[in-house]
Amino acid sequence: MTLDISRRGLIGGLAATGLAAPAILHGQMLFNQYPFRLGVASGDPAVDGFVIWTRLAPDPLVDGGGVPMAPIDVDWVVASDAAFKTVVQQGKATARPELAHSVHVEVAGLLPDRPYWYRFSVGRERSPAGRARTMPLAGADLRAVRFAVVGCQHYEDGLYTAYRHMAHEDIDFVFHYGDYIYERRSSPMPIAYDGLPRTYVRSHIGDELYSLDDYRRRYAQYKQDPDLQAAHAAAPWWTTFDDHEVENNWTGLTDENGTPPAIFALRRAAAFQAWYEHSPVRARLMPTPAGISMYRRARYGTLLDAHFLDTRQYRTDQPCGDDFKPDCAGTADPQAQVLGTTQEAWLGKALREKRARWNCLAQQVMMMRLDRRTGDEPQPIRNLDSWAGYLSPRERVLEQVRGLNNVVVLTGDEHQNYAGVLATAKDVPVAVEFVSTSITSGGDGQDLRRDADKIRARNPQLAFTNDQRGYLLCSVTPERWESRFRVMDKVSTPGGTVSTRAVATVAHGEVGVVIS
């Protein structure tokens, strides 16, 4: 006979004898390993506060994270200085097993437009400190805002060195456009875009993701990375999702494998719950049976209205079987949706208010309708998972921004850097689009992909392309928008360095981009 004298065993033993465990456990002697192994994060800032996040997980890769299956009190503190000499808020939050013992504290009552520092503790265990920042007042005459655009961080494709560099940038916030995790099983022989094997870096744990425990484990593997933790601790994030948080190229309740919608809904629900559990977002983004109300807006004084969009949940299925294909009749379907009617109306109403000097559409998939032919193909080749596969909703959104002359679209997904001009079906320029490359997805890359010159020749709206990994650094003033393409020399081995490959500038009131 063996005797279980672990904390879990004692709790179970007490329950079996009728001596119930306390409703909420407290921190003393709960953990035999450090419980804050997934770091800390802040996000969804407001003029008087922000969300601070952590998850208790002393053994992150096991089911339950190595935490007793009971609610646990977590202390939190916010200070106005990095040394925590001046504490301005503190309290207790409950880490619940139903949410993987994650904690989302919505801090309020702070001063606008200034940095704060935060941390958590359980008993004698203390988390790392993070730095957050409140937003300026909605009517503030803000002279500058600076932020980073990131996403597509396939764990197997490279190291997160770009995040370490980004953590040292002086920024007000981070926009994550999606693909925080990737759902596929490990790829023992990674293949580059040229079809040849590329450097093996590291492997996913586990098979393809279907259950809630699967998704939780994948997030735990990613979030143990110290460079990713450093980026989260450095600034507040506006977090959105794209496809790989659930399944490649999903839309609505449709996956790419023909799974019955009612069955796929179960997988999507598991993925959404895990996304919420591991994101520094507000309680109103907690999933319901209908999904997540993910789209939202941030107003940085009178300078910038940032509209964070959802291009997955309300989208109709890709036309013509998806993928990169010639134009087909399905792309002109007048009933097609990308944002859905409610979100599209929400965006249009905000744009008509003309409240800010600049409008930013922060979203996931490319809006430029590129002709991707690289040979003698007789018809244009389109990415049908992008807005190019949805001409009617694309035209409606471009008509909403026509005449504003202050709209910049921020995009990810392509694993490349792009800068170009967006035009309506009548070839009227209406906005500028910057596509930010991936953090790791695609591996090291190079300055230009093979046949990039042919893509540029067929697409005069393009002003810049690049195929390295990295992030976009945006500096916005009343007079101009400047985007710096920050690129890595390598992500396959440690020690990668970052540099500015190009600077793209948009003058306020003009629809055009200058590259320097």
CORTARA-V177031 format. One record per backbone hydrogen bond with DSSP energy under -1.0 kcal/mol. NH is the residue of the N-H (numbers start at 0). CO is the residue of the C=O. Records with the same first field share a line. If there is no record, write none. Layout:
NH = CO, CO
This chain:
9 = 5
10 = 6
11 = 7
12 = 8
13 = 9
14 = 10
15 = 11
16 = 12
17 = 14
18 = 13
19 = 17
24 = 70
29 = 26
38 = 35
40 = 52
42 = 50
43 = 236
45 = 48
49 = 106
50 = 42
51 = 104
52 = 40
53 = 102
55 = 100
56 = 34
58 = 64
61 = 58
64 = 61
66 = 63
69 = 67
71 = 94
72 = 24
73 = 92
74 = 120
75 = 90
76 = 118
77 = 88
78 = 116
79 = 85
83 = 80
87 = 77
88 = 77
90 = 75
92 = 73
94 = 71
98 = 95
99 = 96
100 = 95
101 = 98
102 = 53
104 = 51
106 = 49, 104
109 = 47
112 = 134
115 = 131
116 = 78
117 = 129
118 = 76
120 = 74
121 = 124
124 = 121
126 = 119
129 = 117
130 = 232
131 = 115
133 = 113
134 = 45
139 = 136
141 = 139
144 = 475
146 = 473
147 = 172
148 = 471
149 = 174
151 = 177
152 = 178
158 = 490
162 = 159
163 = 159
164 = 160
165 = 161
166 = 162
167 = 164
168 = 165
170 = 168
171 = 145
173 = 235
174 = 147
175 = 237
176 = 149
191 = 195
194 = 191
197 = 189
208 = 182
214 = 210
215 = 211
216 = 212
217 = 213
218 = 214
219 = 215
220 = 216
221 = 217
222 = 218
224 = 221
228 = 224
229 = 225
230 = 226
231 = 227
232 = 228
236 = 41
237 = 173
239 = 175
245 = 242
246 = 242
249 = 246
250 = 253
251 = 311
253 = 250
262 = 259
263 = 259
264 = 260
266 = 262
267 = 263
268 = 264
269 = 265
270 = 266
271 = 267
272 = 268
273 = 269
274 = 270
275 = 271
276 = 272
277 = 273
278 = 275
280 = 278
284 = 281
285 = 282
287 = 290
290 = 287
293 = 291
295 = 307
297 = 305
299 = 303
300 = 298
301 = 139
302 = 299
303 = 299
304 = 357
305 = 297
306 = 359
307 = 295
308 = 361
314 = 311
315 = 336
321 = 318
324 = 381
326 = 379
330 = 327
331 = 328
332 = 329
335 = 332
343 = 339
344 = 340
345 = 341
346 = 342
347 = 343
348 = 344
349 = 345
350 = 346
351 = 347
356 = 301
357 = 302
358 = 405
359 = 304
360 = 407
361 = 306
362 = 409
369 = 367
371 = 380
381 = 324
383 = 322
385 = 382
386 = 365
388 = 385
389 = 386
390 = 330
393 = 389
394 = 390
395 = 391
396 = 392
397 = 393
398 = 394
399 = 395
400 = 396
401 = 397
403 = 400
407 = 358
408 = 431
409 = 360
410 = 433
411 = 363
413 = 411
416 = 465
417 = 434
418 = 463
419 = 432
420 = 460
421 = 430
423 = 427
426 = 423
429 = 421
430 = 421
431 = 406
432 = 419
433 = 408
434 = 417
435 = 410
438 = 150
439 = 151
440 = 151
442 = 439
451 = 448
454 = 450
455 = 451
456 = 452
457 = 453
461 = 458
462 = 418
463 = 418
465 = 416
466 = 446
469 = 437
470 = 485
471 = 148
472 = 483
473 = 146
474 = 481
475 = 144
476 = 479
480 = 505
481 = 474
482 = 503
483 = 472
484 = 501
485 = 470, 483
486 = 498
487 = 468
488 = 496
498 = 486
500 = 484
503 = 482
504 = 513
505 = 480
507 = 478
508 = 404
509 = 506
513 = 504
515 = 502
